[in-house]
Amino acid sequence: VLAGSVPNGEAPAGAPATLVVRPERVRLAATPLHGLDNSFRGMIATVAYHGQDLNLQVRIPEFACPLLVRLSSAAEGADALAVGDSVWCGWSAADSRILTR
């Protein structure tokens, strides 16, 4: 179950929906993240350096497509992240939006 906020305040029960989260709001850790509304274990599929940013795609078994994550390349441990690493991803419901179709 994913937690997020609905922009207009209501979503019809059972309606198809998409959850979106800004990539820079996702936290990564080697161990489970506590105190966040959403937390999933995944595997790093891609790592790309873009100047001061590190962009990652994390494959999470429950998700249809990879989760995009953006970190500062200066963040602690960022230089050790590699394709194939198992990581925990998490974010607050306040940092995500549920869009209905």
C-alpha positions as CSV (number, residue, x, y, z in Angstrom):
1,V,0.0,0.0,0.0
2,L,1.3,3.4,-1.0
3,A,0.6,6.6,0.9
4,G,0.3,10.0,-0.7
5,S,-1.9,13.1,-0.8
6,V,-4.6,13.8,-3.4
7,P,-4.3,17.3,-5.0
8,N,-8.0,18.0,-5.0
9,G,-8.6,16.3,-1.7
10,E,-10.7,13.4,-2.9
11,A,-10.2,10.3,-5.0
12,P,-13.0,7.9,-6.1
13,A,-12.7,4.6,-4.3
14,G,-11.3,1.9,-6.7
15,A,-10.4,4.4,-9.4
16,P,-7.1,3.8,-11.2
17,A,-4.4,6.1,-9.9
18,T,-0.7,6.8,-10.2
19,L,1.5,7.9,-7.3
20,V,4.3,10.4,-8.1
21,V,7.2,11.4,-5.9
22,R,9.9,13.9,-6.6
23,P,13.2,12.0,-7.1
24,E,15.1,14.2,-4.7
25,R,12.6,13.5,-1.8
26,V,13.3,9.7,-1.8
27,R,15.8,8.5,0.9
28,L,18.1,5.6,0.4
29,A,19.5,3.3,3.1
30,A,21.2,-0.1,3.4
31,T,18.7,-1.0,6.2
32,P,14.9,-0.5,6.5
33,L,13.8,3.1,6.9
34,H,11.6,3.8,9.9
35,G,9.3,6.8,10.4
36,L,8.4,7.2,6.7
37,D,5.0,6.5,5.2
38,N,6.4,4.6,2.3
39,S,9.4,2.2,2.5
40,F,10.4,-0.5,0.0
41,R,13.3,-2.7,-0.7
42,G,14.8,-2.7,-4.2
43,M,17.9,-3.1,-6.3
44,I,19.8,-0.4,-8.0
45,A,19.4,-0.8,-11.8
46,T,21.2,2.2,-13.1
47,V,23.6,4.9,-11.7
48,A,24.3,8.1,-13.7
49,Y,26.4,11.0,-12.5
50,H,25.2,14.5,-13.7
51,G,27.6,17.0,-12.2
52,Q,26.5,17.5,-8.6
53,D,23.7,15.0,-8.9
54,L,23.6,11.3,-8.8
55,N,20.5,9.8,-10.6
56,L,19.5,6.2,-9.9
57,Q,16.8,3.9,-11.0
58,V,15.8,1.4,-8.4
59,R,13.8,-1.7,-9.3
60,I,11.2,-2.5,-6.7
61,P,9.3,-5.8,-7.2
62,E,5.9,-4.2,-6.3
63,F,6.3,-1.4,-8.9
64,A,5.6,-1.6,-12.6
65,C,8.5,0.8,-13.5
66,P,11.7,1.8,-11.7
67,L,11.7,4.4,-9.0
68,L,13.8,7.4,-9.9
69,V,16.1,8.7,-7.1
70,R,18.2,11.8,-7.2
71,L,21.0,12.4,-4.6
72,S,23.7,14.9,-4.2
73,S,26.9,13.3,-5.4
74,A,28.5,14.7,-2.1
75,A,25.9,12.8,0.1
76,E,27.5,10.4,2.5
77,G,27.9,7.0,0.9
78,A,26.8,8.2,-2.6
79,D,30.2,7.2,-4.1
80,A,29.7,3.6,-2.9
81,L,26.3,3.0,-4.6
82,A,26.5,0.6,-7.5
83,V,24.3,-1.3,-9.9
84,G,23.1,-4.5,-8.3
85,D,23.2,-3.1,-4.7
86,S,20.2,-3.9,-2.5
87,V,18.8,-0.7,-0.9
88,W,15.8,0.5,1.0
89,C,13.9,3.5,-0.5
90,G,11.5,5.6,1.5
91,W,9.6,8.9,1.4
92,S,6.9,10.7,3.3
93,A,3.3,10.8,2.1
94,A,3.5,14.6,2.1
95,D,6.2,14.3,-0.6
96,S,4.1,12.3,-3.0
97,R,0.8,12.9,-4.9
98,I,-1.8,10.5,-6.0
99,L,-3.2,11.3,-9.5
100,T,-6.4,9.8,-10.6
101,R,-7.2,9.1,-14.2
